[in-house]
Amino acid sequence: MEPLKTHTGVAVPLDAGNVDTDQIIPKQFLLAVDRKGFGKHLFHQARYLDEAETQPNPEFVLNKPIYKGASILVARENFGNGSSREHAPWALLDYGIRVVICASFGDIFRNNALGNGLLTVTLPEAAISELFDAMYADPGMKVTVSLETMTVEAAGKSWGFALDDFRRRTIMEGLDAMDLTMAHAAEIEAYEAGRPAWMNRALQG
């Protein structure tokens, strides 16, 4: 997982609420178990005019040239609700999104996102509206999100946000579940060494 302490990037305004995981990555693209390659299919139904994905929809915000290379996504409330597909944060990350800012998230999506290094930032609805106003006034503007100061900064304004200490540490240090487990490798090996040999053979076989 790539560490994230402070991130500055172009912010894209996805001015919609209740964006569910099927909109983020439709079910027909869930066959692969590798985390790569899903970015192409991100927001498939809105982003393309055809099923083969050969005709980009010029009206969809991610297809507008000014938002090319955007790494921060701003939406309204209840982003990532619906089914518990981990492919949704995979698709956002593979596309290049590192931070999603909105008024609220689907709980399972938020946990999946943070577990994969996609920072989710929750701001009050009034702050989200201010952020949208700033983005519409200055399309393609950059936003800075800092886990060091726990702030979002844009257009001369600053908004504070909260994140529990454990998640903050894992995102800042780039630690996924495997990294956290392997940090205890010595203790795990010591435990296995103290078990009867037949128990370890049973686990291996």
C-alpha positions, 0 to 999 in steps of 0.5 A: 500500500502506498503511504499517504500523509499529505496529498494535493491533487486536482479535485473532480466534482461528482455532484451526486448522492447515493452513488452505490458500488454498482455504479462505481464498478458494475457486476459484470466486471467483478470476475477478476480477483487481481486488483489491477485493471478496474480503473478502465471500468470505473463508473462504466454506465455514466462514463461510456455511451456503449457497452464496449467502452469505445465511446466516452460520454463527453457529458460525464465529469471524469471525461472532461479534459480539465479533470484529466489526472484528477486524484481527489473525488468529491461527492455528496452523501452516502457514497459507496452504499450497496453491495460489499464489493471490494472491487469498488475501492480497487477501481477508484485506486486503479483509476488514480483516485487517492482521496474521496471526500463526501458527507457520508459513506456506506460503512462497508465501502469505507472499511474496504477503502481504508483497508486498501489505502483509499482515504475517505474523508467525511465533512459536514454537508455545509462544508461539502457545499462550500467545496462544490461552490469552489470547484465550480468557480475554479474548475480543475482546482487543486485540493490538499488533504493532510493526515498530519494536520487532519484538514482539507484545504482549498480556495483559501479555506480549511475544514477539519475532519476526523479519523480513528488513530488506527486507520490514520496510522495505517494510511500514513504508513501504507500498512495493509492487513498483511503488513500488520500481520507480518509485523508479528512474524517473530511471535508467530514463528515462536508460537508455531515452534512451541506447538507439537509437530503434528499440529503444524503438519495438519495445518500444512496438509 
